Amino acid sequence: MSQDSAFLDERDERAELARKQAARDRDALAWLHRDNPPEVRIVAFDVWCRRELAARLVWDWAGAQKPKRIEQARLYLRKIVLGLWNRGWELDGKRLADRLTDVLDAVGKAQRAGKVGSFWPYFSASVDRFVGQNAEELREDAMQMGAHVGQVFQTLVAGLPATPSLPALIAQQETERLNDKAKRVTRQKARQAAEKSQLPLL
């Protein structure tokens, strides 16, 4: 390969990386701004997570299943946001983004160093341990941000307008999903009971 060709390839690669970073930045801006409608923030957050997962982790092992595996990882990554919410810590905006990318960068670094034998056990353990291992630091970060859940409740009680944080929106979405699932199970059991009652006696 000539020097000119190598230079052009490197330039094209830099341009492609810059384009992808610009797209990730646009997604981040959409969910970082609390003035945006909740549905816009959640969708933008999901898109941002997919892009960050794709960019920061190694997916060669996934082959043609890469999009599906990224989506599974995105859903699992939400456990960090819900873990913070369950402890009463509402990190939002850049502070939340930095924490999530810290986890992804740590996993990606381990992958590139050949320290990850099987992706899912390593990734899930990293996500599951994150809040507990960094509890004190996360608590201080949340309190410095003035984003403790109790402060949100006080604002609501005072009758002042309060824009939900992203963790609050995700927690609400998860609650609604579980409620829908419970309703489906209840309907299924009722249908099975009705069908059973209509069986002929032997």
C-alpha positions, -999 to 999 in steps of 0.1 A, spaced: 0 0 0 14 34 -9 18 62 15 -9 82 -2 -34 53 0 -25 48 37 -31 85 44 -65 85 26 -76 54 45 -66 69 78 -84 102 69 -115 83 59 -114 63 92 -110 95 112 -139 110 94 -161 80 100 -152 80 137 -160 117 139 -194 111 122 -203 84 146 -192 105 176 -213 134 163 -244 111 161 -238 99 197 -235 135 208 -268 144 192 -285 115 209 -270 125 242 -282 161 239 -317 149 234 -319 130 266 -296 153 287 -321 182 284 -349 178 310 -370 203 291 -376 177 263 -408 156 266 -404 124 286 -410 101 256 -384 120 236 -358 116 264 -364 79 268 -362 71 231 -331 93 228 -315 76 258 -322 41 243 -306 51 210 -276 67 228 -271 35 248 -271 14 216 -245 36 200 -223 37 231 -225 -1 234 -216 -5 198 -187 19 199 -171 10 233 -174 -28 234 -160 -56 212 -187 -74 193 -168 -97 170 -179 -127 190 -216 -119 182 -213 -122 144 -246 -117 126 -264 -115 160 -246 -83 169 -277 -60 168 -297 -85 189 -269 -88 215 -265 -50 217 -302 -47 224 -300 -73 251 -270 -55 266 -289 -22 264 -318 -36 284 -294 -50 310 -275 -17 313 -307 -1 326 -302 -20 359 -276 6 368 -301 34 364 -328 15 383 -303 6 410 -295 42 416 -332 51 417 -340 23 441 -314 37 465 -328 72 462 -300 86 440 -312 104 409 -281 110 389 -291 126 356 -276 142 326 -238 142 321 -232 126 355 -253 96 346 -238 94 311 -203 94 326 -211 66 350 -226 44 323 -197 50 299 -172 43 327 -188 8 330 -187 2 293 -151 15 289 -140 -9 317 -156 -39 300 -142 -28 266 -107 -24 280 -109 -59 296 -121 -73 263 -92 -58 243 -68 -71 269 -80 -106 264 -94 -108 299 -130 -117 290 -135 -153 283 -173 -152 280 -190 -118 274 -224 -122 292 -211 -134 326 -185 -106 326 -208 -79 314 -237 -88 337 -214 -91 367 -199 -56 359 -234 -41 357 -247 -59 388 -217 -49 410 -214 -13 398 -238 5 422 -228 -16 452 -191 -12 447 -193 25 441 -221 32 466 -204 59 486 -190 78 456 -224 76 438 -242 88 469 -220 118 472 -223 126 435 -261 125 437 -262 147 468 -239 172 453 -261 173 422 -291 180 445 -309 151 429 -320 131 459 -354 116 454 -366 132 487 -360 166 472 -382 157 442 -410 146 466 -407 179 485 -411 198 453 -442 179 444 -457 184 478 -450 221 476 -470 222 444 -441 234 423 -435 221 388 -410 193 387 -395 178 355 -389 141 360 -354 129 358 -344 102 334 -341 76 362 -376 85 373 -389 81 338 -372 47 334 -385 35 368 -420 46 357 -416 28 324 -404 -4 342 -433 -3 366 -458 1 337 -441 -28 319 -444 -50 350 -480 -40 355 -488 -49 319 -471 -82 323 -491 -89 355 -523 -81 337 -514 -105 309 -507 -133 333 -540 -126 351 -559 -127 319 -541 -159 308 -550 -176 341 -586 -165 339 -588 -179 303 -573 -212 314 -597 -215 343 -626 -207 320 -615 -233 295 -610 -259 323 -645 -253 336 -659 -260 302 -642 -294 298 -667 -323 297 -668 -346 327 -654 -381 321 
